[in-house]
């Protein structure tokens, strides 16, 4: 009989040992409503980190909620968005500044730090009062909440407890670091008035469509079990100053004894990870990986990078599944030995391993693991099983990208 896995080796360096609530947010409406509720219930601070913020109803509605929190007296309302992926209009930013909502961008383009162009903040976290937070794969955009013509199938977690302090401490470290900058925006008073009304209308529209409800006073911890310790892990701000999320995940995989299930929208595994997964299979630990197919993937280059290693993964005995679509798989999750659950922003690719800043939440709880596995299995029901040499047909553009482009940019995929 195989021994049980524990993740005490990941908890040894923290005092976060108290029980936390760990609630999985698979449903799109539940995911957006949870964000609405915790922001509306905030009393001291709302701190958010986001890789992507579109100029759409979800983003503008969220910004309107931040504005309302500040208006009713929440002292600290702060947002960080990656500089390359912020589509928030300047007039909106200027209006928010006047309202006391602070917005900064991560790694703006500057000649002083050319490497910043390649090092992005891929995190998606909102922390309220240092007591509860939501983290996972969803960006601030309609497609991540089922509101677009083609949407992302995603997963977040709501956590309440001691680990929220770690999430908030991480935010503070990023906010006060040299890696972020204030936005210097200048627009007319008329433009700011229009932006004010635009935010109000976006929130009203979300409510009118039934996507959200306001002032529900809903407690997302109510009726939830304490799962024990939750670990909030993040990459170091300064490269080389501490272990990356990738090293923690490698340790979890190394300690697996019964099973490894991975769900990742982008699958471009490094050589050490490929070798580790192959070794686990050889040692009798089944490994299943679910990723996007060409039909569901949102980019040619990630798919081209993936097919370079697909045949080798299959030959190693790894059970590879490809999501059929029509929506795009975007959940980033792992379940180890049917007990340890990992949910966050981390993709199984080179960028997440080496370049971008990522966060994950880890807990060990069999009931939660069964819930997450059931969700992953539902996605697998809409996936192809990739076997042997009978691989799915690939388009000419993917093969062209695989041969011509990927060899030169693989480290940035």
N, C-alpha and C positions, 0 to 999 in steps of 0.2 A: 504494500500500500504506500502511495506516495506521501511525503511529508507536506504539511501545510506551508504555504508561503506567508510570510509577514513582511511588512515594509518598515519595520522598526529601524532599519539602517538608514531610511530616509527621514525618520523622525528624530534621530539622535541629536541633531544640531539645532533643535527648536524646542521651545517650551509649550508649543501649541499641542497640548495633550488632552484638552477637555473635549467633551462631546459637542459636535456640531450637527446642524441640520444640513442635509445634502439632498436637494430636490432636483430631479432631472426635468428639464424643460424641452420636450420634444415638439409639442404642439406650437404652431406659429402664434396663434392668438394668446395662448398662455404665456409665451415668451415675451411678447410685447406688453401684455397686461402686467406681468410681474415687474417690468421696468417702470411702467406708469405708476404702479402702486408704491414701490419703494421710494421713488422720487417724491411723490406727493406726501409720503409719510415722513420724509426727512426733517430733522430738527436742527442739526448742527452743520452738516456738510454733505455735499454730493460731489464725488470725484469720479471722473470717467476718462478712460483711455480707449481710443478707437483707431483702428487702422484705416477704415474707409467711412466717409460721411458724404452721402449724395445730397443733391439739392432736390429732395422729394418730400412727400408727406411724412414719412417716418422720421427723417432727420429733422425737418422743420418742426414737427410735432414734439419731438424730444427736446429740441432747443426751447420751444415754448414752455415746456414743463420746467426746464432749468430756470427760465426767466421767472416763472410763477413762484418757484421755490425761493428765489432771491427776493422777490417782491414781498413775500410773507415773512421775511426775516431770517432765512437760513444764512448764516454768516459767510460760509465758504462754498461757492458753487463754481467748480473749475472743470474744464474739459481740455484734453490733449488729443489732437488728431495728427496722424502722419502727414507731413507737409506735402508729399507727392500725391496723396489721395484724399485731400480735403476739397470738396466742391461746394462748400458753404459760401454763399454770395457775400461780397464785401459789405454791402449795406446791412445784411443780417448781423455780421460780425461787429460792425460799428454800433448798431442798435443794442446788441447784447452787452457790449462794453459800457455803454451809457447806463444800462440796467444793473451793472455790477456783476454780470456773469463773465468770468475770465476764460479766455480761450488761447491756448498756445499750440504751436505746431512742432512736431518732432523732426529733427534733421532737415531744416530748410537748406536749399541749395546754396552753398557758399564756397568760394575759392579757398578759404582757410581750412576747410575740412572736405577734401574731395572724396574721401572714402565714405562719407555720409550718404552719397548718392546710392550706394549699394546696401547700406544697412538701414532697414526700415523697421518701424514699430508695428508688428503684426498683431498686437494684443487687442482684445475686446473685453473690457471690464468696466463695470460701474459699481462703486462702493458708496454706501450710505451710512453716515454716522459712525464709521469704523466698526459696525456691528453686523452688517449683512452686505452681500454683494452678488452680482451675476457675472459669470464668466463663461466663455465658450467660443463658438465659431461664428456667431452672427455679427455682421457689421451693421452700421446705421444706413440701411437702404431698404426700399420696399421689397426687393427680390428675396431678402433674407427672412421675410415675414409673410410670404405667400400672397403678396399684393401685385406682382408683376405678371406679364404673360408667361414668362418662364422663370421659375423660382429655384432657390437653393433648398435642399433638404438638409436641415442643420440640427444642432443640439447645443444647449446651454445647461448650466446648473445654477440653481439658487442656493446660496450657502449662508447660514446664520450661525455665528459663534466666534470662537477665539481666532480662527484663521482669517477672519475679516480684518483683524489688526495687521496681519502680514500683508494683505492686499492693499490696505490703506497706506502702510509704511512704504510699500513699493511705489505707490502713486506719488507720495511726497518726495521720494528720492528722485523720481523722474522730473517732477514739476520744478524742483529747485536746482536741477542739474544744468550743465552747459549744453545739453543735447536738445533743449527746447528753447523756443523764442516766442516773444509776443508778436502779434500781428499789427503792423502799422497801417491802418486803413483810414482813408479820408473820403467821406461821401457827403453829399448835401443833406440838410435837415429834411428835405422832402423825400429823399431816398430812404432815410431812416424811418420816416413815418410809414412809407409803403412797406418796408421790411417788418415793422411792428405789426401792421395789419396782416401781412402775409403769414407770419407765425401764428397769429390768432386763428386765421381761417384754416390753416393746416390742421391744427389741433381740433377745431370744430368739425372738420370734415372726417377726421379719423373717428370721432365720436358718432357722427351722423351715420357713417357707413356700418356701425356696429363693430368695428375692429377693436375699439377700446371703450371702456367705461371710466368715467372720472369719479373721484372721491368715493371709492368703494370701501375704504378702510379694511380691505381684505388683508389678513395675516397669512403670508405664504409659508410660515412655519407651523401654522395650526394643523394639528392632526398628523404631523410628520414625525417619524422616529428619529431619535438621535443615533447617528451612525458611528459615534466614536470620533477619533481624530480625523481631521481633514487637513491636508497639506497644500498650501498655495505655493507653487514654485514658479520662478521667473528667471529669465536670463540676466546675467550681470550687465549693468550699463556700460562698463568699461570692459572690452574684450580681454579675456585672460585673467580677470580679477576674481573669478569664481567659477564654479561648475555651471555649465549650461544645462538647460532642460534636457537636452539630448543625452547627457551622461546619466541623469537620473533615470530616464526611461530605459537606457541600456541595462542598468542594474536590475530594474524590475524584470526585464526579459531574461537576463542571466539567471535569476532566481526562480523562474517559472518551472513548475514540476508537472502540471496537469494539462494546461492548454493556454494558447495565446490567440486572442481574437483582436484584429486591428481593423479599424475603419478610417480610411484616409482618402480625401478627394484626389490628392496628388501623390503618386507613388514613384519616387526616384531614389531608392535606397542606396546608401553608401556601401562600399565594399565591406567594411567591418560589420555593418548591420546585416547585409546579405549572408555573410559567413556565419554570424551568430544565429540567425533564423534557421539556416541550413543545419547547423549543429544541433539546435533544439529538436528539429524534426528527427535527425539521426539518433538522438537520445530518447526518442519516443514521445516527445511533446508535440501534439498536433498544432499546426500554425495555420490560421485562416486569415486572409486579407481581403477586404472589400474595398474597391476603388472605382473610379469612373471608367466607363467605356468611351470610345470615340463619340458615340451618340450623345452621351450626357456631359462630357467634359466641356468646360467653358473656355478652353484654349488649345490651340494646336501644339504649342511648344511643350507644355506639361505632358501631353499624351505622347508626343514624340520621344521625350525623355524616358517615359515609363516603358515603352515597348522595347527599348534597348535591353531591359533587364527582365522582361516578362517571361521569356522562354527559360532563362536560367532559374528563376524562382520556381517555375513549375517543375523543372527537372530536379530541383532540390527537394521536392515533395510538399511544397507549400500549396495549400488550397487557395487558389486565386479566383475571386469573383469580380465581375464587372457589372456595375449598375447600368440598367437599360435606359433610364430616363422615363419620360421626356424631360423631367426636371433634373437639376444638377446636384449630385451628392456633394455636401460640404461639411458634414459632421467629422470631427477629429476626435476619435475615441479609441481606447484600448481596454480590454478586460483580460486580466491575467488570472489563471487558475479558478475562474468562476467566483472570485472574491474581490480582487483589487480592481478598482475602476479609475480610469484616467480620462478626463474630459478637459479640453482646452482649445487653444488656437494652433497647436503644433501639427504640422503636416509631416509626412514621411518623405521629405525631400531635402535637397542640399541647402536651400535658403533657411528653412527652419532649423536645421542642424548647425549651420555655421554663420549665418548672416543676420537674419531678422531676430528681433526680440520677441519671445513667446512666453505664454503663461499656461500652466495646467493646474487642475485641481485633482488631488488623489485621495481616495479613501478606500478602506477595506471593510466591505459589508456585503454579505452574500445576498441579502434581499435586494439591495440596490443593484448588485451585479446581475441578478436575474432579470430585473426590469430593463436594464440597459441592453442585455443580450437579446431580450425579446424584441426590442426596438431595432437592433442591428439585424436580427433574423427577418424582421418584416421588410427591411431594405433588401436583404438577400433574396427574398421571394421574388423581387423584381430585378434579379441579376443573372447574368450568364455564369456558368461554371466553366472556367477556361482549363482545358485539359490537353495534354500531349502536344502533338504537332498540328492539331486542327484548330489553329488560332483564327479569331475573327478577321474578316477582311478589313484592310486599312486603306484609307484614301491616299491618292497620290501626294497630296499636300503634306500629310503626316510623314510619309516615307521621305519626301524631299527635305522636310525639316529635320528628320532623324539623321540624314546623311550629311546635309550641307550646313545646318545651323547649330544643332545640339552639341557637336564636338567642341565648339568654340565658346558656348555659353552655359554648359551644363552646371557649372558651379553657381550659377545665378538663377536656376530654375527652382 
